[in-house]
Amino acid sequence: MTTYGEPGSLGGPPTRAEPSVGGDPTTTAERIRRAVEGVIEGKPEVVRLALTVLLAEGHLLIEDVPGVGKTMLAKALARSVDCSVRRIQFTPDLLPSDITGVSVFDQQRRDFEFKPGAVFAQIVIGDEINRASPKTQSALLESMEERQVTVDGHTYELPSPFMVVATQNPVEMEGTYPLPEAQRDRFMARVSMGYPSPEAELRMLDVHDGSRQVSPLEDLQPVAHAHEVVKLVEAVRSVHVADSVRRYAVDLVTATRHHPELRLGASPRATLHLVRAARAAAALAGREFVLPDDVQALAVPVLAHRLLPTPQAQLGGRTAEQAVLDLLRRTPVPDPSAQAAWRQARRL
């Protein structure tokens, strides 16, 4: 297990962000996005989704084959914000107490003293999370859902903001354990990096081939303070969601529970995550209200990893992502006139 506890650091000396200029929350989000994209070549949609999850108070699961930049994305997002960061390398011998902490008997005080684990940070990077046993993986369940840790009957609050960014290899890879359904359901969204385009891979060679003394990740300086992220989160909470859009999100999630190709549909937590993520997407677009387009754009990354296809669907090569796309085509979209009326009322 590797931990890094200093604000703004991932193994190097702590650095400080420049003070923010202006009060527009989208300005801070744009600075973070540009900083991460300076390290991750040719994946603007992946970076945007990671930022959306951060502002929606969620957790992100990055799943793909080795070597495509999963850990690099997690590190770049963590380094771009001046806050406490810890990285956990998940291995088969990792214990739950390594994550949550342990009570140690102090001989001088004649009492037990709690030693916090690696989860006590504002951004926690769980590298290759599915290489640890399910017992160890479950140590994150309470912290991800309730932002707290209970050890030996005592409950300890986690700092704010709090986000888990976990990477995992596909379950077909050697030495991996499938994430339990309860664990997957606590991740707001899952994203796959995918292979870069040839042009992006050429640019990557220019900056990552070892000819430079300092890598782009080491060059990356924090561009936002933790308290600015908290303000961003508060701004996202105030984004308006019309009743028709709420109903649309509920209809989409409910439809997953009756789809003939799915043996496990999405939970009510998925509905909450979908609406929260849509709020964050609207805020990043500079809007005070959520559109059905926001819900549609986030439906696959927010819902697909929670769904389990039937054996018949798997034999036919059907995936959970295809089922969500099918439901998006079949579920009626709300009338945009309701949003137009709300915008008109706001202007008045």
Number of C-alpha atoms within 10 A of each C-alpha: 15 12 18 19 21 18 24 28 25 21 15 10 9 17 16 16 16 12 10 15 8 8 10 12 20 16 16 20 22 15 17 25 20 16 23 29 20 15 24 25 18 19 18 14 12 18 24 20 20 26 21 26 25 25 28 24 23 23 23 28 25 24 20 19 17 14 10 16 20 26 20 15 24 26 23 26 26 28 29 24 28 26 29 24 28 26 26 21 16 25 18 15 11 18 18 19 16 17 22 23 19 17 14 11 12 11 8 6 8 8 11 12 12 16 13 18 17 23 31 24 26 23 30 26 29 26 23 22 26 25 25 23 20 17 12 23 22 16 19 21 18 14 21 20 14 10 19 18 24 13 14 8 7 8 10 16 12 17 16 16 21 24 26 25 27 25 27 26 22 15 16 10 12 9 12 19 20 18 19 13 13 11 18 18 23 21 27 26 29 23 21 16 19 14 15 16 12 10 11 15 14 13 14 16 12 12 14 16 10 10 10 10 7 11 14 17 20 15 10 17 21 26 23 23 20 20 14 19 22 16 15 23 19 15 18 26 16 13 19 18 19 17 12 17 25 18 13 20 24 17 16 24 23 16 18 24 16 12 17 13 22 22 15 16 22 22 17 13 13 23 21 15 25 28 24 25 29 31 29 29 29 23 26 21 13 13 15 18 21 25 21 20 14 20 25 19 13 19 26 21 20 25 27 22 20 23 24 19 21 18 13 12 17 14 10 9 9 16 18 23 17 14 20 23 14 12 18 18 10 11 13 11 18 17 11 12 9 14 21 11 11 14 13 10 9 9 7 6
